[in-house]
Amino acid sequence: MNANRLTGSGGEQALAILGPGATRIVGELDRTFAGWGTADGAGEISPPPLYPVTDLEKFDVYANFPHLAWVAAPLDLESGGAEPLDGAFDRTGLRGGSYGLPHATCYGAYLFHEGDRVADDTLLTLVNRCFRNEDHYSGLRRLASFQMREIVALGTFEHTQQVIARFTERIVRFSDALGLGLAKEAASDPFFQNDGARALMARLSPVKYEFQYGDLAIASVNTHRNFFGERCDITLASGEHAFTSCVAFGLERWLAVLVERFGDDLDAALDAVRAAAADAG
């Protein structure tokens, strides 16, 4: 039984339509990860699937991740036609792309609290479609569009680190209960300009750790210091800008690993997720 049906243009299998069994597993995974957040007091918010480019620019998305970026543009019916040619619209038939598709879910949490004063121990959870213009795609392991659940901490630096520590333990317990044996590896993520002081700090003290199944990262914990707090003017009662961190889960990537682990027995994979969630607490 196939867990998904892949579609795409030019022969690329860059997108997935999940079947009922796979959808049940993804739903259970998302309920599990979201439940960890809400059990810790996180409020759930619902972000949009695209943002004004001006908002994403605040986060250096186009300076640090131009190779991953997708931009949405309406058709220019005055200059071009409404019919695609060879499966694509020519750029002359498009108007300016003022909306960008996010490659990470957590941006919605910072924009939600833009200009706000938040509590020292603020916690949010959200899920969104993420979009990445990868140099290659590989089934459920690497998609142009996928779902990412995140738990985002805003507040004091101590709070952001406590959240990362708690969720690191939960990820390890959950993955061990599933028999995945994930490896925790330091990774780089250029939220910061490469020549900036924050980038130097990141090189001296890693700010991102990935949980990898073989060569595939399926979860990560990320420290941003006060980067997003400054960019969105999110402050604490003390007057300083909020620190942030996030815990991220690529849902289709977890599904890919479970399909590999349990083969085509999606019912067994679903039962294993439920049992592991109960064990992880």
Secondary structure, DSSP 8 states (H G I E B T S, - for coil): --SEEEE-STT---EEEE-HHHHHHHHHHHHHHHHHHHHTT-EE----S-EEHHHHHTTTHHHH-GGG-EEE--B-TTTS-SS-BTTB--GGGB----EEE-S-STHHHHHHTTT-B--TEEEEEEEEEEE---S--BGGGB-SEEEEEEEEEEE-HHHHHHHHHHHHHHHHHHHHHTT---EEEEE---SS-TTSHHHHHHHHS--EEEEEETTEEEEEEEEEETHHHHHTT-B-TTSSB-EEEEEEEEHHHHHHHHHHHHTT-HHHHHHHHHHHHHHH-
